Amino acid sequence: MNTSVLYYWYDHLLLRENGDAENVTDAINRHDFDAFKRIRDKYQPNKNGWVYFPDTASVWNEDTGELIGQIDINEPENFARITFNEYECG
């Protein structure tokens, strides 16, 4: 089975303005869990209750186009499985 792991996160119009959106994207693309954690910890927990970095990523069966589950990206081995990431305002 051909799978992909998609991770969507939020910048709340802040991270793209201060340069951290590029740093997060780079850390995820390089599967640099420690760099991701440093940035994540900078923004969470947020006093406004905003979530920047959800705990889960979606696992898709590329052959059928179906969602087959979620994985906890707080585990380094799952973080390393992310094949695509993207952010939006939130």
PDB file of N, CA, C and O in Angstrom:
ATOM      1  N   MET A   1       0.834  -1.169   0.000  1.00  0.00           N
ATOM      2  CA  MET A   1       0.000   0.000   0.000  1.00  0.00           C
ATOM      3  C   MET A   1       0.889   1.246   0.000  1.00  0.00           C
ATOM      4  O   MET A   1       1.840   1.340   0.776  1.00  0.00           O
ATOM      5  N   ASN A   2       0.578   2.175  -0.856  1.00  0.00           N
ATOM      6  CA  ASN A   2       1.289   3.435  -0.983  1.00  0.00           C
ATOM      7  C   ASN A   2       0.606   4.465  -0.084  1.00  0.00           C
ATOM      8  O   ASN A   2      -0.559   4.793  -0.309  1.00  0.00           O
ATOM      9  N   THR A   3       1.313   4.984   0.939  1.00  0.00           N
ATOM     10  CA  THR A   3       0.710   5.935   1.867  1.00  0.00           C
ATOM     11  C   THR A   3       1.451   7.261   1.860  1.00  0.00           C
ATOM     12  O   THR A   3       2.619   7.344   1.481  1.00  0.00           O
ATOM     13  N   SER A   4       0.743   8.291   2.287  1.00  0.00           N
ATOM     14  CA  SER A   4       1.353   9.590   2.525  1.00  0.00           C
ATOM     15  C   SER A   4       0.864  10.098   3.877  1.00  0.00           C
ATOM     16  O   SER A   4      -0.216   9.735   4.342  1.00  0.00           O
ATOM     17  N   VAL A   5       1.673  10.933   4.488  1.00  0.00           N
ATOM     18  CA  VAL A   5       1.340  11.497   5.794  1.00  0.00           C
ATOM     19  C   VAL A   5       1.322  13.014   5.648  1.00  0.00           C
ATOM     20  O   VAL A   5       2.341  13.639   5.356  1.00  0.00           O
ATOM     21  N   LEU A   6       0.154  13.585   5.856  1.00  0.00           N
ATOM     22  CA  LEU A   6      -0.062  15.014   5.676  1.00  0.00           C
ATOM     23  C   LEU A   6      -0.219  15.697   7.025  1.00  0.00           C
ATOM     24  O   LEU A   6      -0.983  15.248   7.879  1.00  0.00           O
ATOM     25  N   TYR A   7       0.521  16.795   7.204  1.00  0.00           N
ATOM     26  CA  TYR A   7       0.461  17.545   8.453  1.00  0.00           C
ATOM     27  C   TYR A   7       0.103  18.992   8.141  1.00  0.00           C
ATOM     28  O   TYR A   7       0.828  19.686   7.429  1.00  0.00           O
ATOM     29  N   TYR A   8      -1.021  19.432   8.682  1.00  0.00           N
ATOM     30  CA  TYR A   8      -1.484  20.800   8.508  1.00  0.00           C
ATOM     31  C   TYR A   8      -1.367  21.531   9.840  1.00  0.00           C
ATOM     32  O   TYR A   8      -1.822  21.032  10.869  1.00  0.00           O
ATOM     33  N   TRP A   9      -0.765  22.698   9.821  1.00  0.00           N
ATOM     34  CA  TRP A   9      -0.562  23.486  11.016  1.00  0.00           C
ATOM     35  C   TRP A   9      -0.987  24.924  10.748  1.00  0.00           C
ATOM     36  O   TRP A   9      -1.334  25.274   9.620  1.00  0.00           O
ATOM     37  N   TYR A  10      -0.959  25.758  11.789  1.00  0.00           N
ATOM     38  CA  TYR A  10      -1.523  27.107  11.713  1.00  0.00           C
ATOM     39  C   TYR A  10      -0.496  28.145  12.135  1.00  0.00           C
ATOM     40  O   TYR A  10       0.275  27.933  13.071  1.00  0.00           O
ATOM     41  N   ASP A  11      -0.498  29.265  11.434  1.00  0.00           N
ATOM     42  CA  ASP A  11       0.439  30.330  11.799  1.00  0.00           C
ATOM     43  C   ASP A  11      -0.248  31.555  12.384  1.00  0.00           C
ATOM     44  O   ASP A  11       0.426  32.443  12.906  1.00  0.00           O
ATOM     45  N   HIS A  12      -1.559  31.623  12.311  1.00  0.00           N
ATOM     46  CA  HIS A  12      -2.345  32.731  12.872  1.00  0.00           C
ATOM     47  C   HIS A  12      -1.786  34.093  12.438  1.00  0.00           C
ATOM     48  O   HIS A  12      -1.807  35.059  13.199  1.00  0.00           O
ATOM     49  N   LEU A  13      -1.297  34.144  11.220  1.00  0.00           N
ATOM     50  CA  LEU A  13      -0.724  35.347  10.601  1.00  0.00           C
ATOM     51  C   LEU A  13       0.490  35.895  11.345  1.00  0.00           C
ATOM     52  O   LEU A  13       0.947  37.002  11.058  1.00  0.00           O
ATOM     53  N   LEU A  14       1.006  35.140  12.284  1.00  0.00           N
ATOM     54  CA  LEU A  14       2.166  35.581  13.060  1.00  0.00           C
ATOM     55  C   LEU A  14       3.462  34.974  12.527  1.00  0.00           C
ATOM     56  O   LEU A  14       4.431  35.685  12.262  1.00  0.00           O
ATOM     57  N   LEU A  15       3.464  33.660  12.374  1.00  0.00           N
ATOM     58  CA  LEU A  15       4.702  32.981  12.006  1.00  0.00           C
ATOM     59  C   LEU A  15       5.197  33.373  10.623  1.00  0.00           C
ATOM     60  O   LEU A  15       6.406  33.420  10.398  1.00  0.00           O
ATOM     61  N   ARG A  16       4.299  33.655   9.695  1.00  0.00           N
ATOM     62  CA  ARG A  16       4.738  34.067   8.353  1.00  0.00           C
ATOM     63  C   ARG A  16       5.342  35.469   8.384  1.00  0.00           C
ATOM     64  O   ARG A  16       6.161  35.816   7.533  1.00  0.00           O
ATOM     65  N   GLU A  17       4.936  36.269   9.363  1.00  0.00           N
ATOM     66  CA  GLU A  17       5.452  37.635   9.467  1.00  0.00           C
ATOM     67  C   GLU A  17       6.816  37.693  10.150  1.00  0.00           C
ATOM     68  O   GLU A  17       7.636  38.554   9.830  1.00  0.00           O
ATOM     69  N   ASN A  18       7.061  36.788  11.080  1.00  0.00           N
ATOM     70  CA  ASN A  18       8.329  36.853  11.820  1.00  0.00           C
ATOM     71  C   ASN A  18       9.376  35.851  11.319  1.00  0.00           C
ATOM     72  O   ASN A  18      10.462  35.756  11.889  1.00  0.00           O
ATOM     73  N   GLY A  19       9.057  35.109  10.261  1.00  0.00           N
ATOM     74  CA  GLY A  19      10.022  34.178   9.664  1.00  0.00           C
ATOM     75  C   GLY A  19       9.968  32.766  10.199  1.00  0.00           C
ATOM     76  O   GLY A  19      10.616  31.876   9.647  1.00  0.00           O
ATOM     77  N   ASP A  20       9.207  32.534  11.268  1.00  0.00           N
ATOM     78  CA  ASP A  20       9.171  31.185  11.830  1.00  0.00           C
ATOM     79  C   ASP A  20       8.403  30.193  10.957  1.00  0.00           C
ATOM     80  O   ASP A  20       8.627  28.988  11.072  1.00  0.00           O
ATOM     81  N   ALA A  21       7.512  30.659  10.097  1.00  0.00           N
ATOM     82  CA  ALA A  21       6.810  29.728   9.205  1.00  0.00           C
ATOM     83  C   ALA A  21       7.809  28.997   8.309  1.00  0.00           C
ATOM     84  O   ALA A  21       7.696  27.791   8.093  1.00  0.00           O
ATOM     85  N   GLU A  22       8.779  29.735   7.796  1.00  0.00           N
ATOM     86  CA  GLU A  22       9.817  29.105   6.966  1.00  0.00           C
ATOM     87  C   GLU A  22      10.655  28.138   7.791  1.00  0.00           C
ATOM     88  O   GLU A  22      11.037  27.073   7.307  1.00  0.00           O
ATOM     89  N   ASN A  23      10.940  28.507   9.035  1.00  0.00           N
ATOM     90  CA  ASN A  23      11.724  27.628   9.896  1.00  0.00           C
ATOM     91  C   ASN A  23      10.972  26.338  10.224  1.00  0.00           C
ATOM     92  O   ASN A  23      11.565  25.260  10.253  1.00  0.00           O
ATOM     93  N   VAL A  24       9.672  26.450  10.468  1.00  0.00           N
ATOM     94  CA  VAL A  24       8.857  25.257  10.741  1.00  0.00           C
ATOM     95  C   VAL A  24       8.808  24.366   9.515  1.00  0.00           C
ATOM     96  O   VAL A  24       9.029  23.159   9.604  1.00  0.00           O
ATOM     97  N   THR A  25       8.516  24.967   8.367  1.00  0.00           N
ATOM     98  CA  THR A  25       8.444  24.192   7.118  1.00  0.00           C
ATOM     99  C   THR A  25       9.758  23.476   6.853  1.00  0.00           C
ATOM    100  O   THR A  25       9.772  22.305   6.475  1.00  0.00           O
ATOM    101  N   ASP A  26      10.858  24.183   7.053  1.00  0.00           N
ATOM    102  CA  ASP A  26      12.176  23.583   6.840  1.00  0.00           C
ATOM    103  C   ASP A  26      12.426  22.433   7.816  1.00  0.00           C
ATOM    104  O   ASP A  26      12.913  21.377   7.414  1.00  0.00           O
ATOM    105  N   ALA A  27      12.099  22.629   9.080  1.00  0.00           N
ATOM    106  CA  ALA A  27      12.306  21.568  10.082  1.00  0.00           C
ATOM    107  C   ALA A  27      11.485  20.329   9.737  1.00  0.00           C
ATOM    108  O   ALA A  27      11.978  19.206   9.853  1.00  0.00           O
ATOM    109  N   ILE A  28      10.243  20.524   9.317  1.00  0.00           N
ATOM    110  CA  ILE A  28       9.399  19.380   8.965  1.00  0.00           C
ATOM    111  C   ILE A  28       9.945  18.691   7.721  1.00  0.00           C
ATOM    112  O   ILE A  28      10.046  17.464   7.687  1.00  0.00           O
ATOM    113  N   ASN A  29      10.295  19.461   6.707  1.00  0.00           N
ATOM    114  CA  ASN A  29      10.800  18.863   5.465  1.00  0.00           C
ATOM    115  C   ASN A  29      12.103  18.095   5.676  1.00  0.00           C
ATOM    116  O   ASN A  29      12.361  17.103   4.994  1.00  0.00           O
ATOM    117  N   ARG A  30      12.923  18.556   6.622  1.00  0.00           N
ATOM    118  CA  ARG A  30      14.194  17.868   6.920  1.00  0.00           C
ATOM    119  C   ARG A  30      14.015  16.787   7.976  1.00  0.00           C
ATOM    120  O   ARG A  30      14.959  16.073   8.314  1.00  0.00           O
ATOM    121  N   HIS A  31      12.783  16.673   8.498  1.00  0.00           N
ATOM    122  CA  HIS A  31      12.478  15.726   9.582  1.00  0.00           C
ATOM    123  C   HIS A  31      13.369  15.976  10.789  1.00  0.00           C
ATOM    124  O   HIS A  31      13.839  15.042  11.439  1.00  0.00           O
ATOM    125  N   ASP A  32      13.594  17.262  11.077  1.00  0.00           N
ATOM    126  CA  ASP A  32      14.400  17.673  12.221  1.00  0.00           C
ATOM    127  C   ASP A  32      13.466  17.893  13.414  1.00  0.00           C
ATOM    128  O   ASP A  32      12.987  19.000  13.659  1.00  0.00           O
ATOM    129  N   PHE A  33      13.228  16.813  14.138  1.00  0.00           N
ATOM    130  CA  PHE A  33      12.281  16.826  15.236  1.00  0.00           C
ATOM    131  C   PHE A  33      12.682  17.818  16.329  1.00  0.00           C
ATOM    132  O   PHE A  33      11.825  18.512  16.876  1.00  0.00           O
ATOM    133  N   ASP A  34      13.956  17.892  16.647  1.00  0.00           N
ATOM    134  CA  ASP A  34      14.416  18.794  17.702  1.00  0.00           C
ATOM    135  C   ASP A  34      14.182  20.266  17.330  1.00  0.00           C
ATOM    136  O   ASP A  34      13.744  21.053  18.170  1.00  0.00           O
ATOM    137  N   ALA A  35      14.465  20.635  16.095  1.00  0.00           N
ATOM    138  CA  ALA A  35      14.221  22.017  15.653  1.00  0.00           C
ATOM    139  C   ALA A  35      12.728  22.326  15.689  1.00  0.00           C
ATOM    140  O   ALA A  35      12.329  23.412  16.107  1.00  0.00           O
ATOM    141  N   PHE A  36      11.899  21.373  15.250  1.00  0.00           N
ATOM    142  CA  PHE A  36      10.452  21.559  15.287  1.00  0.00           C
ATOM    143  C   PHE A  36       9.983  21.758  16.726  1.00  0.00           C
ATOM    144  O   PHE A  36       9.188  22.655  17.004  1.00  0.00           O
ATOM    145  N   LYS A  37      10.475  20.922  17.638  1.00  0.00           N
ATOM    146  CA  LYS A  37      10.064  21.027  19.050  1.00  0.00           C
ATOM    147  C   LYS A  37      10.431  22.377  19.645  1.00  0.00           C
ATOM    148  O   LYS A  37       9.653  22.946  20.410  1.00  0.00           O
ATOM    149  N   ARG A  38      11.597  22.894  19.306  1.00  0.00           N
ATOM    150  CA  ARG A  38      12.014  24.200  19.845  1.00  0.00           C
ATOM    151  C   ARG A  38      11.033  25.301  19.406  1.00  0.00           C
ATOM    152  O   ARG A  38      10.645  26.154  20.204  1.00  0.00           O
ATOM    153  N   ILE A  39      10.647  25.268  18.139  1.00  0.00           N
ATOM    154  CA  ILE A  39       9.706  26.282  17.650  1.00  0.00           C
ATOM    155  C   ILE A  39       8.318  26.035  18.233  1.00  0.00           C
ATOM    156  O   ILE A  39       7.658  26.975  18.676  1.00  0.00           O
ATOM    157  N   ARG A  40       7.880  24.806  18.237  1.00  0.00           N
ATOM    158  CA  ARG A  40       6.562  24.467  18.797  1.00  0.00           C
ATOM    159  C   ARG A  40       6.458  24.924  20.249  1.00  0.00           C
ATOM    160  O   ARG A  40       5.456  25.517  20.648  1.00  0.00           O
ATOM    161  N   ASP A  41       7.472  24.653  21.020  1.00  0.00           N
ATOM    162  CA  ASP A  41       7.451  25.006  22.434  1.00  0.00           C
ATOM    163  C   ASP A  41       7.432  26.520  22.659  1.00  0.00           C
ATOM    164  O   ASP A  41       6.984  26.991  23.704  1.00  0.00           O
ATOM    165  N   LYS A  42       7.911  27.262  21.693  1.00  0.00           N
ATOM    166  CA  LYS A  42       7.900  28.720  21.761  1.00  0.00           C
ATOM    167  C   LYS A  42       6.469  29.270  21.684  1.00  0.00           C
ATOM    168  O   LYS A  42       6.178  30.329  22.240  1.00  0.00           O
ATOM    169  N   TYR A  43       5.577  28.544  20.991  1.00  0.00           N
ATOM    170  CA  TYR A  43       4.225  29.030  20.741  1.00  0.00           C
ATOM    171  C   TYR A  43       3.133  28.301  21.506  1.00  0.00           C
ATOM    172  O   TYR A  43       1.992  28.764  21.535  1.00  0.00           O
ATOM    173  N   GLN A  44       3.445  27.205  22.107  1.00  0.00           N
ATOM    174  CA  GLN A  44       2.432  26.431  22.812  1.00  0.00           C
ATOM    175  C   GLN A  44       2.905  26.107  24.215  1.00  0.00           C
ATOM    176  O   GLN A  44       4.073  25.768  24.402  1.00  0.00           O
ATOM    177  N   PRO A  45       2.028  26.202  25.208  1.00  0.00           N
ATOM    178  CA  PRO A  45       0.622  26.595  25.077  1.00  0.00           C
ATOM    179  C   PRO A  45       0.496  28.096  24.865  1.00  0.00           C
ATOM    180  O   PRO A  45       1.346  28.874  25.298  1.00  0.00           O
ATOM    181  N   ASN A  46      -0.561  28.484  24.202  1.00  0.00           N
ATOM    182  CA  ASN A  46      -0.788  29.877  23.883  1.00  0.00           C
ATOM    183  C   ASN A  46      -1.843  30.448  24.824  1.00  0.00           C
ATOM    184  O   ASN A  46      -2.885  29.826  25.035  1.00  0.00           O
ATOM    185  N   LYS A  47      -1.587  31.608  25.383  1.00  0.00           N
ATOM    186  CA  LYS A  47      -2.509  32.193  26.354  1.00  0.00           C
ATOM    187  C   LYS A  47      -3.884  32.504  25.771  1.00  0.00           C
ATOM    188  O   LYS A  47      -4.859  32.618  26.514  1.00  0.00           O
ATOM    189  N   ASN A  48      -3.972  32.643  24.448  1.00  0.00           N
ATOM    190  CA  ASN A  48      -5.254  32.891  23.784  1.00  0.00           C
ATOM    191  C   ASN A  48      -6.002  31.605  23.457  1.00  0.00           C
ATOM    192  O   ASN A  48      -7.136  31.647  22.981  1.00  0.00           O
ATOM    193  N   GLY A  49      -5.369  30.464  23.711  1.00  0.00           N
ATOM    194  CA  GLY A  49      -5.991  29.191  23.403  1.00  0.00           C
ATOM    195  C   GLY A  49      -5.830  28.769  21.946  1.00  0.00           C
ATOM    196  O   GLY A  49      -6.435  27.787  21.515  1.00  0.00           O
ATOM    197  N   TRP A  50      -5.031  29.491  21.196  1.00  0.00           N
ATOM    198  CA  TRP A  50      -4.815  29.145  19.794  1.00  0.00           C
ATOM    199  C   TRP A  50      -3.910  27.929  19.686  1.00  0.00           C
ATOM    200  O   TRP A  50      -2.947  27.779  20.439  1.00  0.00           O
ATOM    201  N   VAL A  51      -4.235  27.074  18.747  1.00  0.00           N
ATOM    202  CA  VAL A  51      -3.390  25.916  18.453  1.00  0.00           C
ATOM    203  C   VAL A  51      -2.583  26.245  17.204  1.00  0.00           C
ATOM    204  O   VAL A  51      -3.141  26.590  16.163  1.00  0.00           O
ATOM    205  N   TYR A  52      -1.296  26.138  17.318  1.00  0.00           N
ATOM    206  CA  TYR A  52      -0.413  26.327  16.175  1.00  0.00           C
ATOM    207  C   TYR A  52      -0.041  24.988  15.550  1.00  0.00           C
ATOM    208  O   TYR A  52       0.004  24.850  14.327  1.00  0.00           O
ATOM    209  N   PHE A  53       0.223  24.010  16.398  1.00  0.00           N
ATOM    210  CA  PHE A  53       0.750  22.733  15.922  1.00  0.00           C
ATOM    211  C   PHE A  53      -0.087  21.580  16.467  1.00  0.00           C
ATOM    212  O   PHE A  53       0.133  21.124  17.589  1.00  0.00           O
ATOM    213  N   PRO A  54      -1.049  21.109  15.671  1.00  0.00           N
ATOM    214  CA  PRO A  54      -1.852  19.956  16.117  1.00  0.00           C
ATOM    215  C   PRO A  54      -0.962  18.752  16.407  1.00  0.00           C
ATOM    216  O   PRO A  54       0.130  18.620  15.855  1.00  0.00           O
ATOM    217  N   ASP A  55      -1.444  17.886  17.276  1.00  0.00           N
ATOM    218  CA  ASP A  55      -0.681  16.712  17.685  1.00  0.00           C
ATOM    219  C   ASP A  55      -0.710  15.576  16.671  1.00  0.00           C
ATOM    220  O   ASP A  55       0.081  14.638  16.773  1.00  0.00           O
ATOM    221  N   THR A  56      -1.609  15.649  15.698  1.00  0.00           N
ATOM    222  CA  THR A  56      -1.750  14.525  14.780  1.00  0.00           C
ATOM    223  C   THR A  56      -1.579  14.939  13.322  1.00  0.00           C
ATOM    224  O   THR A  56      -1.806  16.089  12.944  1.00  0.00           O
ATOM    225  N   ALA A  57      -1.173  13.962  12.525  1.00  0.00           N
ATOM    226  CA  ALA A  57      -1.105  14.090  11.072  1.00  0.00           C
ATOM    227  C   ALA A  57      -2.001  13.012  10.474  1.00  0.00           C
ATOM    228  O   ALA A  57      -2.249  11.982  11.101  1.00  0.00           O
ATOM    229  N   SER A  58      -2.479  13.253   9.272  1.00  0.00           N
ATOM    230  CA  SER A  58      -3.386  12.320   8.597  1.00  0.00           C
ATOM    231  C   SER A  58      -2.608  11.367   7.701  1.00  0.00           C
ATOM    232  O   SER A  58      -1.701  11.775   6.975  1.00  0.00           O
ATOM    233  N   VAL A  59      -2.972  10.101   7.763  1.00  0.00           N
ATOM    234  CA  VAL A  59      -2.350   9.074   6.922  1.00  0.00           C
ATOM    235  C   VAL A  59      -3.341   8.702   5.830  1.00  0.00           C
ATOM    236  O   VAL A  59      -4.475   8.312   6.109  1.00  0.00           O
ATOM    237  N   TRP A  60      -2.902   8.828   4.585  1.00  0.00           N
ATOM    238  CA  TRP A  60      -3.759   8.559   3.433  1.00  0.00           C
ATOM    239  C   TRP A  60      -3.247   7.363   2.651  1.00  0.00           C
ATOM    240  O   TRP A  60      -2.040   7.182   2.485  1.00  0.00           O
ATOM    241  N   ASN A  61      -4.176   6.554   2.175  1.00  0.00           N
ATOM    242  CA  ASN A  61      -3.869   5.488   1.241  1.00  0.00           C
ATOM    243  C   ASN A  61      -3.875   6.133  -0.141  1.00  0.00           C
ATOM    244  O   ASN A  61      -4.935   6.492  -0.653  1.00  0.00           O
ATOM    245  N   GLU A  62      -2.721   6.279  -0.735  1.00  0.00           N
ATOM    246  CA  GLU A  62      -2.607   6.931  -2.037  1.00  0.00           C
ATOM    247  C   GLU A  62      -3.243   6.111  -3.154  1.00  0.00           C
ATOM    248  O   GLU A  62      -3.651   6.669  -4.172  1.00  0.00           O
ATOM    249  N   ASP A  63      -3.332   4.803  -2.980  1.00  0.00           N
ATOM    250  CA  ASP A  63      -3.923   3.948  -4.005  1.00  0.00           C
ATOM    251  C   ASP A  63      -5.431   4.138  -4.100  1.00  0.00           C
ATOM    252  O   ASP A  63      -5.997   4.086  -5.191  1.00  0.00           O
ATOM    253  N   THR A  64      -6.087   4.360  -2.954  1.00  0.00           N
ATOM    254  CA  THR A  64      -7.547   4.496  -2.935  1.00  0.00           C
ATOM    255  C   THR A  64      -8.008   5.916  -2.669  1.00  0.00           C
ATOM    256  O   THR A  64      -9.183   6.229  -2.865  1.00  0.00           O
ATOM    257  N   GLY A  65      -7.094   6.791  -2.220  1.00  0.00           N
ATOM    258  CA  GLY A  65      -7.465   8.158  -1.885  1.00  0.00           C
ATOM    259  C   GLY A  65      -8.247   8.270  -0.592  1.00  0.00           C
ATOM    260  O   GLY A  65      -8.963   9.248  -0.379  1.00  0.00           O
ATOM    261  N   GLU A  66      -8.113   7.269   0.278  1.00  0.00           N
ATOM    262  CA  GLU A  66      -8.884   7.235   1.517  1.00  0.00           C
ATOM    263  C   GLU A  66      -8.005   7.546   2.723  1.00  0.00           C
ATOM    264  O   GLU A  66      -6.834   7.173   2.785  1.00  0.00           O
ATOM    265  N   LEU A  67      -8.613   8.238   3.671  1.00  0.00           N
ATOM    266  CA  LEU A  67      -7.971   8.466   4.960  1.00  0.00           C
ATOM    267  C   LEU A  67      -7.973   7.147   5.717  1.00  0.00           C
ATOM    268  O   LEU A  67      -9.022   6.519   5.868  1.00  0.00           O
ATOM    269  N   ILE A  68      -6.810   6.722   6.194  1.00  0.00           N
ATOM    270  CA  ILE A  68      -6.757   5.441   6.904  1.00  0.00           C
ATOM    271  C   ILE A  68      -6.402   5.603   8.377  1.00  0.00           C
ATOM    272  O   ILE A  68      -6.393   4.625   9.124  1.00  0.00           O
ATOM    273  N   GLY A  69      -6.109   6.833   8.797  1.00  0.00           N
ATOM    274  CA  GLY A  69      -5.843   7.025  10.212  1.00  0.00           C
ATOM    275  C   GLY A  69      -5.107   8.308  10.516  1.00  0.00           C
ATOM    276  O   GLY A  69      -4.845   9.131   9.639  1.00  0.00           O
ATOM    277  N   GLN A  70      -4.780   8.451  11.790  1.00  0.00           N
ATOM    278  CA  GLN A  70      -4.039   9.587  12.306  1.00  0.00           C
ATOM    279  C   GLN A  70      -2.832   9.055  13.076  1.00  0.00           C
ATOM    280  O   GLN A  70      -2.887   7.970  13.655  1.00  0.00           O
ATOM    281  N   ILE A  71      -1.753   9.818  13.079  1.00  0.00           N
ATOM    282  CA  ILE A  71      -0.593   9.454  13.886  1.00  0.00           C
ATOM    283  C   ILE A  71      -0.192  10.642  14.753  1.00  0.00           C
ATOM    284  O   ILE A  71      -0.407  11.796  14.384  1.00  0.00           O
ATOM    285  N   ASP A  72       0.387  10.348  15.899  1.00  0.00           N
ATOM    286  CA  ASP A  72       0.848  11.359  16.840  1.00  0.00           C
ATOM    287  C   ASP A  72       2.220  11.851  16.394  1.00  0.00           C
ATOM    288  O   ASP A  72       3.188  11.090  16.408  1.00  0.00           O
ATOM    289  N   ILE A  73       2.308  13.118  15.998  1.00  0.00           N
ATOM    290  CA  ILE A  73       3.587  13.629  15.492  1.00  0.00           C
ATOM    291  C   ILE A  73       4.535  14.033  16.617  1.00  0.00           C
ATOM    292  O   ILE A  73       5.646  14.495  16.355  1.00  0.00           O
ATOM    293  N   ASN A  74       4.107  13.864  17.862  1.00  0.00           N
ATOM    294  CA  ASN A  74       4.999  14.133  18.989  1.00  0.00           C
ATOM    295  C   ASN A  74       5.958  12.978  19.242  1.00  0.00           C
ATOM    296  O   ASN A  74       6.836  13.068  20.100  1.00  0.00           O
ATOM    297  N   GLU A  75       5.789  11.906  18.500  1.00  0.00           N
ATOM    298  CA  GLU A  75       6.713  10.769  18.529  1.00  0.00           C
ATOM    299  C   GLU A  75       7.693  10.953  17.367  1.00  0.00           C
ATOM    300  O   GLU A  75       7.259  11.060  16.220  1.00  0.00           O
ATOM    301  N   PRO A  76       8.997  10.993  17.632  1.00  0.00           N
ATOM    302  CA  PRO A  76       9.968  11.252  16.563  1.00  0.00           C
ATOM    303  C   PRO A  76       9.828  10.335  15.351  1.00  0.00           C
ATOM    304  O   PRO A  76      10.005  10.783  14.218  1.00  0.00           O
ATOM    305  N   GLU A  77       9.515   9.062  15.570  1.00  0.00           N
ATOM    306  CA  GLU A  77       9.399   8.154  14.425  1.00  0.00           C
ATOM    307  C   GLU A  77       8.182   8.490  13.570  1.00  0.00           C
ATOM    308  O   GLU A  77       8.214   8.286  12.356  1.00  0.00           O
ATOM    309  N   ASN A  78       7.121   8.995  14.171  1.00  0.00           N
ATOM    310  CA  ASN A  78       5.950   9.426  13.391  1.00  0.00           C
ATOM    311  C   ASN A  78       6.213  10.756  12.704  1.00  0.00           C
ATOM    312  O   ASN A  78       5.813  10.950  11.557  1.00  0.00           O
ATOM    313  N   PHE A  79       6.879  11.668  13.390  1.00  0.00           N
ATOM    314  CA  PHE A  79       7.252  12.951  12.798  1.00  0.00           C
ATOM    315  C   PHE A  79       8.064  12.722  11.520  1.00  0.00           C
ATOM    316  O   PHE A  79       7.884  13.423  10.524  1.00  0.00           O
ATOM    317  N   ALA A  80       8.943  11.751  11.564  1.00  0.00           N
ATOM    318  CA  ALA A  80       9.793  11.441  10.408  1.00  0.00           C
ATOM    319  C   ALA A  80       9.003  10.893   9.227  1.00  0.00           C
ATOM    320  O   ALA A  80       9.515  10.862   8.108  1.00  0.00           O
ATOM    321  N   ARG A  81       7.776  10.464   9.453  1.00  0.00           N
ATOM    322  CA  ARG A  81       6.943   9.913   8.378  1.00  0.00           C
ATOM    323  C   ARG A  81       6.209  10.985   7.574  1.00  0.00           C
ATOM    324  O   ARG A  81       5.631  10.673   6.533  1.00  0.00           O
ATOM    325  N   ILE A  82       6.217  12.240   8.030  1.00  0.00           N
ATOM    326  CA  ILE A  82       5.481  13.301   7.336  1.00  0.00           C
ATOM    327  C   ILE A  82       6.041  13.478   5.931  1.00  0.00           C
ATOM    328  O   ILE A  82       7.241  13.680   5.744  1.00  0.00           O
ATOM    329  N   THR A  83       5.152  13.400   4.951  1.00  0.00           N
ATOM    330  CA  THR A  83       5.545  13.542   3.552  1.00  0.00           C
ATOM    331  C   THR A  83       5.117  14.871   2.946  1.00  0.00           C
ATOM    332  O   THR A  83       5.619  15.268   1.894  1.00  0.00           O
ATOM    333  N   PHE A  84       4.180  15.568   3.613  1.00  0.00           N
ATOM    334  CA  PHE A  84       3.686  16.844   3.118  1.00  0.00           C
ATOM    335  C   PHE A  84       3.230  17.669   4.305  1.00  0.00           C
ATOM    336  O   PHE A  84       2.619  17.144   5.235  1.00  0.00           O
ATOM    337  N   ASN A  85       3.526  18.966   4.275  1.00  0.00           N
ATOM    338  CA  ASN A  85       3.010  19.863   5.308  1.00  0.00           C
ATOM    339  C   ASN A  85       2.641  21.181   4.688  1.00  0.00           C
ATOM    340  O   ASN A  85       3.192  21.595   3.667  1.00  0.00           O
ATOM    341  N   GLU A  86       1.696  21.831   5.328  1.00  0.00           N
ATOM    342  CA  GLU A  86       1.218  23.119   4.834  1.00  0.00           C
ATOM    343  C   GLU A  86       0.573  23.860   6.003  1.00  0.00           C
ATOM    344  O   GLU A  86       0.064  23.239   6.937  1.00  0.00           O
ATOM    345  N   TYR A  87       0.597  25.177   5.946  1.00  0.00           N
ATOM    346  CA  TYR A  87      -0.037  25.944   7.003  1.00  0.00           C
ATOM    347  C   TYR A  87      -1.079  26.899   6.422  1.00  0.00           C
ATOM    348  O   TYR A  87      -1.073  27.221   5.234  1.00  0.00           O
ATOM    349  N   GLU A  88      -1.959  27.329   7.294  1.00  0.00           N
ATOM    350  CA  GLU A  88      -2.938  28.351   6.968  1.00  0.00           C
ATOM    351  C   GLU A  88      -3.078  29.249   8.183  1.00  0.00           C
ATOM    352  O   GLU A  88      -2.454  29.008   9.216  1.00  0.00           O
ATOM    353  N   CYS A  89      -3.886  30.269   8.062  1.00  0.00           N
ATOM    354  CA  CYS A  89      -4.031  31.230   9.140  1.00  0.00           C
ATOM    355  C   CYS A  89      -4.539  30.567  10.414  1.00  0.00           C
ATOM    356  O   CYS A  89      -3.995  30.809  11.492  1.00  0.00           O
ATOM    357  N   GLY A  90      -5.557  29.746  10.312  1.00  0.00           N
ATOM    358  CA  GLY A  90      -6.099  29.088  11.493  1.00  0.00           C
ATOM    359  C   GLY A  90      -7.363  29.683  11.836  1.00  0.00           C
ATOM    360  O   GLY A  90      -7.994  29.272  12.809  1.00  0.00           O
TER     361      GLY A  90
END
